[in-house]
Amino acid sequence: MNKSRLVLALLLVLVLLGVAAWYYRPQLDDNLAPVVPQAQPVQQSPVAAAPVPATEPPPPPPIQHPVQAIEALPPPPAVRPLPPLGQSDARAREDLNTLLGRKKVEQFLLVDSFVRRTVATIDNLGREHAAPSMWPVHPTPGRFSTLRRSEGEIINPDNGQRYSPLVQFIETVNSRQIVQLYVSLYPLFQQAYEELGYPKAYFNDRLIAVIDLLLATPVREDPLIVGLVEVKGPIPSERPWTRYEFEEDELQSLAAGQKMLLRTGPVNHRRLRAKLIEYRGLLTKAALPKGIKP
């Protein structure tokens, strides 16, 4: 597990929450007609093969979380033409510098291939593994640490202090401006999501699903026992602290983003959870899923 950059991925979840369905919805190409296979005659058979009936392609799924009201948001600025996805880094850098400040962007983010990195990372937060090579962030100073106790090796309670400055920064970012930024760049995120292998899905819906998954992560006050995964071979690992796993099967089976939240510590977890709920409220009027408390 890569502990040095785990919370930074959550910043991207916050930065990209917004009102995607408000102005972008991909459509099927009406010019593409379904291909109807033609029946072939069967040799030496008195009965001709029946024709294969034509089938209509399934329609794209409806948007699950349409934005019904954005009264709390200021009017969006004039829409500027978007560059092609492959040439969008300069635009992303400009907009992020305006919103977050150039120093913060340089400190935390990797802007090269920013849109594609972000889409892949957010999608992976809800899966078993979020590949660090795709994260659009710089490493957090310091490294993950543990303590030896009678019950086993636990996450060092001081480990959460590494992330406190970043969490504080997340809390100070203007939520409404983040929504506007997301709206202005959304077609690029949608295109990147389709390229990732979801041509008929909506990236905004995926964001909501990941947010709800993160909100379902239990806040744990008790010490969390971890173990170092053994890697056999003649070459020792240069970063052994990245190979810790939770000893509890229930925790280790959680999605990558949920385990990241747990490793930030209960204080940071609550603060990030509160921010996620705030952004979810800007994104949709839909109630929280059953079992998730505000």
VEXNUGU-912526 format. One record per residue: residue number from 1; residue in one letter; x negated, y, z of N, C-alpha, C, O in turn. Coordinates in steps of 0.1 Angstrom, whole numbers. Each point is the difference from the previous one (the first is absolute). Last residue first. Layout:
BEGIN
   resi   resn     n.u     n.v     n.w    ca.u    ca.v    ca.w     c.u     c.v     c.w     o.u     o.v     o.w
    NUM      a       X       Y       Z       X       Y       Z       X       Y       Z       X       Y       Z
...
% end
This chain:
BEGIN
   resi   resn     n.u     n.v     n.w    ca.u    ca.v    ca.w     c.u     c.v     c.w     o.u     o.v     o.w
    294      p     258     114      81      -7      13      -3     -10       3      10      -7      11      -1
    293      k      19     -62     -11       5      11       8      -7      13      -4     -12       0      -2
    292      i      24     -50     -21     -10      11       1       6      11       7      10       6      -5
    291      g      16     -44      -5     -11      -5       8     -11      10       2      -9      -1       8
    290      k      40       3     -51       4      -5      13     -12      -6       8      -8      -7      -6
    289      p       0      47     -29       5     -14       0       3      -5      14      -6       5       9
    288      l      12      47     -20     -11     -10       2       5     -14       0      11      -3       4
    287      a      17      39     -31      -3      -3      13     -12     -10       1      -3      -7     -10
    286      a      12      44     -30       3     -14       4      -5      -3      14     -10       5       5
    285      k       3      35     -33      10       1      11       3     -14       5       8      -1      10
    284      t     -56      18     -33      13      -7      -2       9       2      12      -5       2      11
    283      l     -39      20     -17       1      -8     -13      14      -6      -2       4       0     -11
    282      l     -18      26      50       0       8     -12       2      -7     -13       5       5     -10
    281      g      -8     -29      51      12       8       0       0      10     -11      11       3      -5
    280      r     -49     -29      11      11      -9      -5      13       8       0       8      -1      -9
    279      y     -46      21      27       0       0     -14      11      -9      -6       5       4     -11
    278      e      -9      -2      58       2      13      -5       1       0     -15       9       6      -6
    277      i     -23     -45      28      15       2       1       4      14      -6      10       1      -6
    276      l     -56     -11       9       6      -8     -10      16       2       0       6       1     -10
    275      k     -32      19      44      -1       7     -13       6      -8     -11       6       6      -9
    274      a      -6     -25      52       8      11       0      -1       8     -13      11       5      -5
    273      r     -40     -41      11      14      -5      -2       9      12       0      10       0      -8
    272      l     -55       8      18       2      -3     -14      14      -4      -3       6       3     -10
    271      r     -17       3      55       0      13      -7       2      -2     -15       7       8      -7
    270      r     -10     -46      35      12       7       2       0      13      -8      11       4      -5
    269      h     -50     -29       3      11      -7      -6      13       7       2       7       2     -10
    268      n     -46      13      32       0       4     -14      12      -7      -7       6       6      -9
    267      v     -11     -19      53       3      14       0       0       5     -15      10       7      -3
    266      p     -21     -53      12      14       3       2       3      15       0      11       4      -5
    265      g     -51     -27     -24       3       2      14      14       5       2       6       6      -9
    264      t     -29     -20     -33      -3      14       4       3       2      15      -5      11       5
    263      r      13     -53     -27     -14       2       3      -3      14       3     -11       3       6
    262      l      54     -17     -20      -3      -6      13     -14       4       4      -3       2      12
    261      l      17      11     -55       6       8      10      -3      -6      14      -4       8       9
    260      m     -11     -32     -46      -7      12       1       6       9      11      -8       5       8
    259      k      30     -44     -20     -12      -3       9      -8      12       1      -7       2      10
    258      q      44       2     -38       4      -2      14     -12      -3       9       0       5      11
    257      g      -6      -2     -58       2      13       6       5      -1      15      -4       9       8
    256      a      -4     -49     -33     -12       7       2       3      14       7      -8       3       9
    255      a      43     -42       0      -5       6     -12     -13       9       4      -2       3      11
    254      l      14     -45      21       6      12      -4      -7       6     -13     -11      -5      -4
    253      s      -2     -35      30       8      -2     -11       7      13      -5       7      -1     -10
    252      q     -34      -1      49      -9      -2     -12       8      -2     -12      -5       3     -11
    251      l      27       1      53      -6      13      -4      -8      -2     -13       0       9      -9
    250      e      20     -47      28      11       9      -3      -6      13      -5       6       6      -9
    249      d     -35     -39      26       5      -3     -14      10      10      -4       1       3     -12
    248      e     -40       7      48      14      -4      -1       5      -2     -14      -2       9      -8
    247      e     -42       6      16       1     -14       4      15      -4       0       3     -12      -2
    246      f     -27      50     -31       8      -2      13       1     -15       3       2      -8      -9
    245      e     -45      27     -18      14      -3      -2       7      -2      13      -6      -3      11
    244      y     -44      24     -35       9      -4      11      14      -2      -4       5       6      -9
    243      r     -46       8     -17       5     -13      -1       8      -5      12       2     -12       2
    242      t     -29      53     -10      11       1     -10       8     -14      -1       9      -1      -7
    241      w     -50      10      33      12       6       7      12       1     -10      11       3       5
    240      p     -56     -17     -19       8     -11       7      13       5       6      10      -7       2
    239      r     -46      22     -39      11       7       7       9     -10       7      12      -1      -4
    238      e     -50     -13     -20      -5      13       4      11       8       7      -4      10       7
    237      s      -4     -65     -11       8      11      -4      -6      13       5      -4       1      12
    236      p     -27     -45     -23       9       6      10       8      12      -5      -4       7      -9
    235      i     -16     -51     -18      -1      14       1      10       6      10      12      -1      -1
    234      p     -15     -46     -10     -13       4       4      -2      15       2      -9       5       6
    233      g      56     -32       3      -8       3     -11     -14       5       5      -1       4      12
    232      k      56      -6       6     -12      -9      -1      -8       3     -12       6       3     -11
    231      v      30      24      44      -3      -2     -14     -13      -7      -1     -11       5       4
    230      e      53       5      34     -13      -5      -3      -2      -2     -15       9      -5      -7
    229      v      22      40      37       1     -11      -9     -14      -4      -4      -8       8      -4
    228      l      26      15      50      -9       3     -11       0     -13      -9      -3     -11       4
    227      g      43      30      30     -11      -9      -1      -7       2     -13       6       5     -10
    226      v      32      19      49      -5      -2     -13     -12     -10       0      -6      -2      10
    225      i      50      25      22     -11      -9      -1      -4      -3     -14       9      -3      -8
    224      l      16      45      36       1      -9     -12     -13      -8      -2     -10       5      -2
    223      p      37      21      47     -13      -2      -8       3     -10     -11       6     -11       2
    222      d      36      39      13      -9     -10       6     -12      -2      -8       0       3     -12
    221      e      37      25      -1      -8       6      11     -10      -9       5     -10       4       6
    220      r      38       1     -55      -5      -9      10      -9       7      10     -10       6      -3
    219      v      51       1     -36     -10       7       7      -5      -9      12       8      -3       9
    218      p      15     -15     -57       1       3      14     -12       8       6     -11      -3      -4
    217      t      33       5     -47     -12      -5       8       1       3      14       2      11       4
    216      a      28       3     -40       4     -12       7     -11      -6       8       2     -10       8
    215      l      -8      48     -36       8       4      11       5     -12       9       3       1      11
    214      l     -26      -8     -52      -9       6      10       7       4      12      -5      -2      11
    213      l      30     -14     -47      -8     -11       5      -9       5      11      -2      -6      10
    212      d      28      38     -33       8      -8       9      -8     -12       6       2      -3      12
    211      i     -24      29     -45       3       8      12       8      -8      10      -4       0      12
    210      v      -2     -19     -54     -13      -1       8       2       8      13      -5      -4      10
    209      a      41       5     -41      -2     -13       5     -12      -1       9       0      -7      11
    208      i       7      47     -34      10      -2      11      -2     -14       6       1      -1      13
    207      l     -26      10     -51      -5       8      12      10      -2      11      -5      -2      12
    206      r      17     -17     -52     -11      -8       6      -6       8      12      -3      -6      11
    205      d      35      27     -38       7     -11       8     -11      -8       7       2      -4      12
    204      n     -17      36     -41       6       7      11       7     -10       9      -1       1      13
    203      f     -17     -15     -55     -11       2      11       6       6      12      -4      -3      11
    202      y      31     -28     -46      -2      14       4     -10       2      11       2      -6      11
    201      a       7     -33     -54       2       3      14      -3      15       3      -6       7      -9
    200      k       0     -35     -32      14       4       2       3       3      15      12       1       4
    199      p     -56     -13     -21       5       9     -11      15       4       3       4      10      -6
    198      y     -47     -30      32      14       2       4       7       9     -10       4      11       4
    197      g     -52     -22      -1       7     -12      -2      15       0       4       6     -10       2
    196      l     -42      45      -4      -5     -10      10       8     -13      -2      -4     -10       6
    195      e      15      49     -32     -13      -7      -4      -5     -11       9      -6      -9      -4
    194      e      43      36      17       4      -9     -11     -12      -7      -5       0     -12      -3
    193      y      -8      44      35       7     -12       6       4     -10     -11      -1     -12       2
    192      a     -18      53     -15     -10      -8       6       6     -13       6      -6     -11       0
    191      q      35      44     -16      -7      -6     -11     -10     -10       5      -2     -11      -5
    190      q      25      37      37       8     -10      -6      -7      -7     -11       1     -12      -2
    189      f     -23      48      21       0     -12       9       9     -11      -5      -3     -11       1
    188      l       2      52     -25     -13      -7      -1      -1     -12       9      -5     -11      -4
    187      p      44      39       5      -1      -8     -12     -13      -7      -2      -1     -11      -6
    186      y       7      41      44       6     -13       1      -1      -8     -14      -3     -12       1
    185      l     -13      58      17      -9     -10      -6       7     -14      -2      -6      -9      -5
    184      s      29      47      25      -7       6     -12      -8     -11      -7      -2       1     -13
    183      v      24     -12      54       9       2     -11      -7       4     -13       3      -5     -11
    182      y     -28       3      51       4     -14      -5       9       1     -12      -1      -7     -10
    181      l     -10      47      32     -12      -6      -7       4     -13      -6      -4      -3     -12
    180      q      36      23      40      -1       7     -13     -12      -5      -8       1      -2     -12
    179      v       4     -15      55      11      -4      -8      -1       6     -14       2      -7     -10
    178      i     -32      22      42      -3     -14      -4      10      -5      -9      -3      -6     -10
    177      q      11      47      31      -9       1     -11      -5     -13      -5      -2      -2     -12
    176      r      30       2      50       7       4     -12      -9       2     -12       4      -3     -11
    175      s     -23      -8      53       8     -11      -6       7       4     -12       0      -8     -10
    174      n     -46      27      32      13       4      -3       8     -10      -7      -3      -3     -12
    173      v     -39      -7      46       3       2     -14      15       4      -2       8      -6       6
    172      t     -30      -7      36       1      14      -3       3       3     -15       3      12      -3
    171      e      -9     -57      22      12       7       7       1      15      -4      11       5       1
    170      i     -48     -31     -17      12      -5      -6      12       8       6      10       3      -7
    169      f     -51       4      27       1       6     -13      13      -3      -7       6       8      -6
    168      q     -16     -31      46       4      14       3       1       8     -13       9       8      -2
    167      v     -25     -52      -2      14       0       4       5      15       3      11       3      -4
    166      l     -57      -9      -4       8      -2     -12      15       0       3       8       6      -8
    165      p     -38      -4      45       0      12      -8       8      -1     -13       6      10      -4
    164      s      -9     -49      32       8      11       5      -1      13      -8      10       6      -2
    163      y     -33     -50      -3      10       4      -9       8      12       4       8       5      -7
    162      r     -43     -27      32      -6       3     -13      10       6      -9      -3       8      -9
    161      q      14     -24      52      -5      13       0      -6       4     -13       0      12      -4
    160      g      16     -56      16      10       9      -5      -5      14      -1       6       8      -8
    159      n     -31     -43      29      -1      -1     -15      10      10      -6      -3       5     -11
    158      d      -2     -16      59      -6      13      -6      -1       0     -15      -3      10      -6
    157      p      18     -49      30      10      11       1      -5      13      -5       8       8      -4
    156      n     -25     -57     -14      -4      11      10      11      11       0       3       6     -10
    155      i       8     -57      -3      -3      12      -6      -3      11      11       7       2       9
    154      i     -17     -53       3      11       9      -3      -4      12      -7     -12       3       0
    153      e      -2     -58      14      -5      13      -5      11       9      -4       9      -5      -8
    152      g      -1     -31      47      -6      -1     -13      -5      14      -4      -2       9       8
    151      e      20     -21      35      10      -6      -9      -5      -1     -14       6      -7      -8
    150      s     -32      28      42       2     -14       4       9      -7      -9      -1     -12      -3
    149      r     -26      52     -18       8      -2      12       2     -15       2      -3      -8      -8
    148      r     -27      46     -25       1     -14       5       8       1      13      -3       7       9
    147      l       6      28     -52      -5      -2      13       2     -15       4      10      -6      -4
    146      t     -15      39     -45       8      -9       9      -7       0      13     -11       5       2
    145      s      14      28     -51      -7      -6      11       9      -8       9      12       2       0
    144      f     -20      25     -53       9      -7       9      -8      -7      11     -11      -6      -2
    143      r     -11      49     -20       4     -13      -4       9      -6      11       0       4      11
    142      g     -19      49     -31       0     -11      10       4     -13      -6       2      -2     -12
    141      p      17      44     -14     -13      -2       7       1     -10      11      11      -2       6
    140      t      18      -3     -51       1       7      13     -13      -1       7      -6     -11       0
    139      p      10       8     -55       0      -7      13       1       9      12      -4      12      -1
    138      h      28       2     -45     -14      -2       4       0      -7      14      10       0       7
    137      v      29      -4     -48      -5       7      12     -14      -3       3      -6      -9      -5
    136      p      43     -10     -26      -5      13      -4      -5       8      11       4      12       2
    135      w      -2     -68     -12       5      11       9      -6      13      -5     -11       1      -4
    134      m       2     -46     -14      10       8      -7       4      12       9       8       8      -5
    133      s     -39     -41      20      -6       6     -12      10       9      -7      -5       8      -9
    132      p      17     -34      48      -7      13       3      -6       6     -13      -1      12      -1
    131      a      44     -46       4     -14       0      -4      -6      14       3       4      10      -6
    130      a      36     -36      30      -1      13      -7     -15       2      -4      -8       3       9
    129      h      44     -47       5     -14       6      -1       1      13      -8       6       0     -11
    128      e      34     -25      21      -9      -7       9     -14       7       1      -6       1      11
    127      r      48      29     -25      -4     -13      -3     -10      -5      10      -4       6       9
    126      g      23      39     -12      11      -9       3      -3     -15      -3       8      -8       1
    125      l     -39      43     -12       3       1      15      11      -9       5       0      -4      11
    124      n     -12       9     -58      -7     -10       7       2       1      15      -2     -10       8
    123      d      19      43     -37       7     -13      -3      -6     -11       8       7      -9       6
    122      i     -27      51      -3      13       0       6       7     -13      -2       6      -6       9
    121      t     -47      12     -31      -2      -1      14      13      -1       7       2      -8       9
    120      a      -3      15     -56      -4     -14       4      -1      -2      15       4     -10       5
    119      v       6      53     -21      11      -9      -3      -4     -14       4       8      -7       6
    118      t     -42      40      -3      11       2      10      11     -10      -2       5      -6      10
    117      r     -40       7     -42      -5      -5      13      12       1      11       2     -10       7
    116      r       6      29     -49      -1     -14      -1      -4      -7      13       6     -10       5
    115      v      -7      57      -8      14      -4      -1       0     -16       0       8      -6       7
    114      f     -51      28      -6       8       2      12      14      -6      -1       4      -7       9
    113      s     -49       9     -35      11     -10      -2      10       0      12       5     -10       5
    112      d     -42      39       9      -1      -7     -13      10     -12      -1       0      -8      10
    111      v      -6      36      30       9       5     -10      -1      -7     -14       9       1      -8
    110      l     -17     -11      63      -7      -2     -13      10       3     -11      10      -7      -2
    109      l     -11      26      57       5      -7     -12     -10      -2     -11     -10       7      -2
    108      f       3      15      47       8     -12       2       2      -8     -13       1     -12       0
    107      q     -27      54       4      -3      -8      12       6     -14       0      -6     -10       4
    106      e      15      43     -38     -13      -5      -1      -4      -9      11      -8     -10      -1
    105      v      49      32       4       0      -9     -11     -13      -7      -2      -1     -12      -1
    104      k       4      46      33       7     -12       5       0     -10     -12      -2     -12       3
    103      k     -15      54     -13      -9      -7       9       6     -13       5      -7     -10       1
    102      r      33      40     -29     -11      -7      -7      -9      -8       9      -4     -11      -3
    101      g      57      19      12     -13       8       2     -11      -8      -6      -1     -13       2
    100      l      49       2      -3      -7      -4      12     -12       8       3      -5       0      11
     99      l      35      11     -48       8      -4      11      -8      -3      13       4       4      11
     98      t     -25       9     -52       9      10       3       8      -3      13       3       8       9
     97      n     -32     -40     -28      -8      11       6      10      11       5      -2       6      10
     96      l      21     -41     -34      -4      -5      13      -8      11       7       2       2      12
     95      d      10       5     -57      12       1       9      -4      -4      14       6       5       9
     94      e     -41      -7     -41       5      13       1      12       1      10       0       9       9
     93      r     -17     -51     -21      -9       7       8       5      14       3      -1       5      11
     92      a      25     -31     -41       2      -5      13      -9       7      10       4       4      11
     91      r      -9       6     -57      13       5       5       2      -4      15       4       8       8
     90      a     -41     -26     -31      -2      15       3      12       6       5       0       8      10
     89      d       1     -54     -22      -8       2      12      -1      15       3       1       4      11
     88      s      22     -28     -50       7       7      11      -8       4      12       5       6       9
     87      q      -9     -32     -54      -6      13       1       5       9      11       0      12       0
     86      g      17     -56     -12     -14      -2       0      -8      13       1     -12      -1       2
     85      l      60       2      -5      -4      -7      13     -16      -1       0      -6       2      11
     84      p      26      38     -39       1     -14      -1      -6      -6      13      -8       5       6
     83      p      26      43       2     -10      -6      -9       3     -15      -1       8      -6       8
     82      l      31      44       3     -10     -10       6      -9      -5     -11       3      -2     -11
     81      p      26      51      16      -2     -13      -7     -11      -9       6     -10       5       5
     80      r      39      28      26     -11       1      -9      -1     -13      -8       2     -11       6
     79      v      39      38      23      -6     -12      -4     -11       2     -11       2       7     -10
     78      a      14      27      51       2      -3     -15      -8     -12      -4     -11      -2       4
     77      p      24       2      47      -6       9      -9       3      -3     -14       5     -11      -3
     76      p      30      -2      42     -13      -5      -6      -6      11      -9       8       7      -6
     75      p      23       4      49       2      -3     -14     -14      -4      -6     -10       6       4
     74      p      16     -18      47       1      13      -8       1      -4     -14      -3     -11      -4
     73      l      24     -21      42     -12       3      -7       0      13      -7      11       4      -5
     72      a      25     -26      30     -10       5       9     -13       4      -7      -9       5       6
     71      e      47     -24     -29       2      13       4     -11       6       9      -2      12       1
     70      i      11     -54     -29     -13       5       3       2      15       5      -9       8      -2
     69      a      39     -57     -10       0      14       4     -15       3       4      -7      -7       6
     68      q      17     -35     -25      14       5      -1       0      15       4       9       7      -4
     67      v     -44     -47     -17       1      12       9      13       7      -2       3       4     -11
     66      p     -12     -58       4       1      13      -7       1      11      10       6      -1      11
     65      h     -19     -51      -9       0      11       9       0      14      -7     -10       7       0
     64      q      12     -50     -23       5      -4      13       2      12       9       9       0       9
     63      i      -7      -6     -64      -9       6      10       7      -3      14      12       3       1
     62      p      -4     -38     -41       4      14       4     -10       5      11      -6      -7       7
     61      p      -9     -29     -45       7       1      13       3      14       4      -8       9      -4
     60      p       5     -24     -48      -9       3      11       8       1      13      11       4       0
     59      p       8     -37     -37      -2      15       2     -10       2      11      -1      -8       9
     58      p       0     -36     -41       6       5      12      -3      15       2     -10       5      -4
     57      p      13     -28     -45      -9       2      10       6       6      13       9       8      -1
     56      e      18     -39     -34      -3      14       2     -11       1      11       1      -7      10
     55      t       9     -34     -46       1       4      14      -4      15       1     -10       4      -6
     54      a      28     -44     -34      -8      12       4       3       4      14      11      -1       5
     53      p      -7     -50     -23       7      12       1      -9      12       4     -10      -3       7
     52      v      -1     -41     -37      -3       5      13       7      13       2      -3       9      -8
     51      p      20     -50     -26      -8      12       1      -2       5      15       9      -2       8
     50      a      -4     -50     -24       8      11       4      -8      13       1     -12      -1       5
     49      a       1     -43     -37      -3       6      13       9      12       2       2       8      -9
     48      a      14     -48     -22      -8      11       0      -2       6      14       9      -1       8
     47      v       1     -51     -25       6      11       8     -10      12      -1     -12      -2       4
     46      p       3     -41     -23      12       4      -7       6      13       7       9       6      -5
     45      s     -62     -21      -1      11       0      10      12       5      -7       0      10      -7
     44      q     -47     -12     -10       6     -13       1      11      -1      11       1     -10       6
     43      q     -30      52       2      -2      -9     -11       7     -13       2       0      -6      11
     42      v      14      55       8      -6     -13       4      -1      -9     -11      10      -4      -7
     41      p      -8      60       7       7     -13      -3      -9     -12       5     -12       0      -1
     40      q      11      49      25      -6      -7     -11       7     -13      -3       4      -7      10
     39      a       9      59      13       0     -15       1      -7      -6     -12       2       5     -11
     38      q     -14      44      32       8      -7     -10      -1     -15       1     -10      -5       2
     37      p       5      49      35      -7     -11      -7      10      -7      -9      12      -1       3
     36      v     -13      53      13       8     -12       0      -6     -11      -7      -2       1     -12
     35      v     -12      48      38      -4     -10     -11       8     -12       2       0      -6      11
     34      p      13      58       4      -5     -13       4      -2      -9     -12       7       0     -10
     33      a     -14      53       6      11      -9       0      -5     -14       5     -12      -3      -3
     32      l      -3      57       7      -5     -14       1      12      -9       1       6      -1      10
     31      n      -2      49     -10      -4      -5     -13      -5     -14      -1      -2      -6     -10
     30      d      15      31      50      12      -5      -8      -4      -5     -13       8      -7      -6
     29      d     -36       9      53      -1       5     -14      12      -5      -8       0     -12      -3
     28      l       1      21      57      -3     -10     -10       0       6     -14       7      10      -2
     27      q     -18      20      46      11      -6      -7      -5     -11      -9     -12       0      -4
     26      p      -3      30      52      -3      -6     -12      11      -7      -7       9      -6       7
     25      r     -10      48      27       5     -13       0      -3      -6     -14       6       4     -10
     24      y     -12      44      44      -7      -9     -10       6     -14       1       1      -6      11
     23      y      10      45      17      -1       5     -14      -6      -9      -9      -3       4     -12
     22      w      17     -14      58       7      13      -3      -2       4     -14      10       5      -6
     21      a     -30     -44      30      12      -2      -9       7      13      -4       8      -1      -9
     20      a     -47       3      39      -3      -5     -14      13      -1      -8       0       5     -11
     19      v     -15      18      56      13      -1      -6      -2      -4     -15       4       7      -9
     18      g     -38     -17      53       7      11      -5      13      -3      -7       6     -10       3
     17      l     -59      -6      18      14      -1       3       7      11      -6      -5      12       0
     16      l     -44     -17       1       8      -4     -12      15      -2       2       7      -3     -10
     15      v     -41      14      44      -1      10     -10       9      -3     -12       4      10      -6
     14      l      -7     -41      42       7      12       4       0      10     -11      10       7      -3
     13      v     -33     -47      -3      14      -3       1       8      13       3      10       2      -6
     12      l     -56       0       6       5       0     -14      15      -4       0       8       6      -8
     11      l     -32      -7      48       1      13      -4       7       1     -14       8       9      -2
     10      l     -21     -51      20      13       5       5       3      15      -4      11       4      -2
      9      a     -53     -25      -6      10      -5     -10      14       5       4       8       3      -8
      8      l     -44       5      37       0       9     -11      10      -4     -10       6       8      -7
      7      v     -17     -35      45      10      10       2       1      10     -12      11       5      -2
      6      l     -44     -41       2      14      -5       1      10      11       1      11      -1      -6
      5      r     -62      -4       0       8       9      -8      15      -3       2       8       5      -9
      4      s     -44     -28      32      -6      13      -1       9      10      -8      -1      12       1
      3      k       6     -61       8       6       9      10      -4      14      -2       7       9       5
      2      n      -1     -57     -33      -7      12      -1       6      10       9      11       5      -2
      1      m     -12     -61       2       8      12       0      -9      12       0      -9       1       8
% end
